[in-house]
């Protein structure tokens, strides 16, 4: 009889212990899911923030500091440079200052490979002209794609103001891929030639 009671008590304790473990396990799973949900929300917020920050920087100009550095570097470069002279120019203080400023301005927005490509083709595209003008981005809207979670679609306006104060608005739309949290892997805009052409007039 005592053995039976002892076994019954032991079985009861085991059931209580298993129940506690199941409850704790469920609680831990719930906590994990909550943390993952929060992390996902935070990740999206960081991705959207980096896209917005890039648009605000890229379409706010012209960048006078970049113009100064560009002009200083280009004054030294000539078409008659030998390969040795060209390499010396590339490693010289004027060109180094230009590339350092470009990196300081843009590298934080991109993955390393994307920045390398961007810095050679599109960096400061809206600051090359010596015309007197001002551009400012506005009405930026960014939305994560419902299927491709690393893809973001966006729209925004760029207000162009010439030297006499006349303003014109250019509408943009595009998309960005953010494969690493807070780092753009690819970004493209529709028909940006309209604004570039306006700046060059």
C-alpha positions in Angstrom: 0.0 0.0 0.0 2.8 2.4 0.9 4.6 1.5 -2.3 1.5 2.3 -4.3 1.0 5.6 -2.5 4.7 6.4 -3.1 4.5 5.6 -6.8 1.3 7.7 -7.1 3.0 10.7 -5.4 6.0 10.3 -7.6 3.8 10.1 -10.7 2.0 13.2 -9.6 5.2 15.1 -9.1 6.5 14.0 -12.5 3.2 15.2 -14.1 3.5 18.6 -12.3 7.2 18.9 -13.4 6.4 18.0 -17.0 3.5 20.5 -17.0 5.8 23.2 -15.7 8.4 22.5 -18.4 5.8 22.6 -21.1 4.5 26.0 -19.8 8.0 27.4 -19.6 8.8 26.0 -23.1 5.7 27.6 -24.5 6.5 30.9 -22.7 10.0 30.8 -24.2 8.7 30.1 -27.7 6.2 33.0 -27.3 9.1 35.3 -26.2 11.2 34.2 -29.1 8.5 34.8 -31.6 7.9 38.3 -30.1 11.6 39.1 -30.3 11.7 37.9 -33.9 8.7 40.1 -34.7 10.3 43.1 -33.0 13.5 42.5 -34.8 11.8 42.2 -38.1 10.0 45.5 -37.5 13.2 47.2 -36.4 15.0 45.8 -39.5 12.3 47.2 -41.8 12.5 50.6 -40.0 16.3 50.6 -40.5 16.0 49.7 -44.2 13.5 52.4 -44.8 15.5 54.9 -42.9 18.7 54.2 -44.9 16.8 54.6 -48.2 15.2 57.8 -47.1 18.6 59.2 -45.8 20.2 58.3 -49.1 17.5 60.0 -51.2 17.7 63.1 -49.0 21.4 63.3 -49.4 21.7 62.4 -53.1 18.9 64.8 -54.2 19.9 67.8 -52.0 22.3 70.0 -53.9 24.5 71.0 -55.4 27.2 69.8 -53.0 29.6 72.8 -53.0 32.3 71.0 -51.1 32.3 68.2 -53.8 32.5 70.8 -56.5 35.5 72.4 -54.9 37.3 69.1 -54.5 36.4 68.0 -58.0 37.7 71.2 -59.6 40.9 71.1 -57.6 41.5 67.5 -58.8 40.6 68.2 -62.4 42.8 71.3 -62.7 45.8 69.0 -62.3 44.7 66.3 -64.7 45.6 66.8 -68.3 45.0 64.8 -71.5 48.7 64.6 -72.1 49.4 62.7 -68.9 51.6 59.6 -69.2 50.5 56.5 -67.4 53.1 57.2 -64.7 51.8 60.8 -64.3 48.2 59.5 -64.2 49.0 57.0 -61.5 50.7 59.7 -59.5 47.7 61.9 -59.9 45.4 59.1 -58.7 47.5 58.8 -55.5 48.0 62.5 -55.1 46.4 64.6 -52.3 43.8 66.3 -54.5 42.3 63.1 -55.9 42.6 61.4 -52.6 40.7 64.2 -50.9 37.9 63.8 -53.6 37.6 60.0 -53.1 37.7 60.3 -49.3 34.9 62.9 -49.4 32.9 60.7 -51.6 33.4 57.7 -49.3 32.5 59.8 -46.2 29.3 61.0 -47.9 28.0 57.8 -49.4 29.7 54.6 -48.2 27.5 54.3 -45.1 24.4 53.8 -47.2 25.6 50.8 -49.2 27.0 47.4 -49.1 30.7 47.5 -50.1 30.4 46.2 -53.6 27.4 48.5 -54.4 29.3 51.5 -53.0 32.3 50.7 -55.2 30.1 50.7 -58.4 28.0 53.7 -57.3 31.0 55.9 -56.4 32.4 55.4 -60.0 29.1 56.1 -61.9 26.4 58.0 -59.9 27.9 59.7 -56.9 27.2 63.5 -56.9 25.5 63.2 -60.3 23.4 66.2 -59.4 26.4 68.4 -58.4 28.5 68.4 -61.6 26.9 71.4 -63.2 28.4 74.9 -62.5 24.9 76.4 -63.1 23.3 78.3 -60.2 20.5 76.1 -59.0 19.1 74.3 -56.0 17.4 70.9 -55.6 15.5 69.5 -52.7 13.7 66.2 -52.2 10.2 66.0 -50.6 7.2 63.8 -50.1 9.3 60.6 -49.8 7.2 57.5 -49.4 8.8 54.0 -49.0 7.0 50.7 -48.8 8.3 47.2 -48.3 7.3 44.7 -51.0 4.8 42.2 -49.6 6.4 39.2 -51.3 10.1 40.1 -51.6 10.9 41.3 -48.1 14.3 42.8 -49.1 12.7 44.9 -51.9 11.3 48.4 -51.2 9.4 50.6 -53.6 9.4 54.3 -53.2 8.2 57.6 -54.7 9.3 61.2 -54.0 9.5 64.6 -55.6 12.5 66.7 -56.3 12.0 70.5 -56.4 14.4 72.3 -58.8 14.9 76.0 -58.3 16.9 78.0 -60.8 18.9 81.2 -60.1 15.9 83.5 -60.5 13.8 81.5 -58.0 11.6 79.7 -60.5 10.7 76.2 -59.3 9.8 73.0 -61.1 8.9 69.7 -59.5 10.2 66.3 -60.8 8.4 63.2 -59.8 10.4 60.1 -59.1 9.7 56.5 -58.4 12.1 53.6 -58.0 13.1 50.5 -56.0 15.8 49.4 -53.7 17.1 46.1 -52.5 18.4 46.0 -49.0 20.0 42.5 -48.5 21.7 43.5 -45.2 19.9 45.4 -42.5 20.5 49.1 -43.1 22.7 48.6 -46.2 21.5 49.2 -49.8 22.5 46.5 -52.2 20.8 48.0 -55.3 18.8 51.2 -56.0 17.3 52.5 -59.2 15.2 55.4 -60.2 12.9 55.9 -63.2 13.7 58.6 -65.8 16.2 60.7 -63.9 17.4 62.2 -67.1 14.8 64.9 -67.0 16.2 66.5 -63.9 19.8 66.0 -65.0 19.0 67.7 -68.3 17.3 70.6 -66.5 20.4 71.1 -64.4 22.7 71.1 -67.4 20.7 73.7 -69.3 
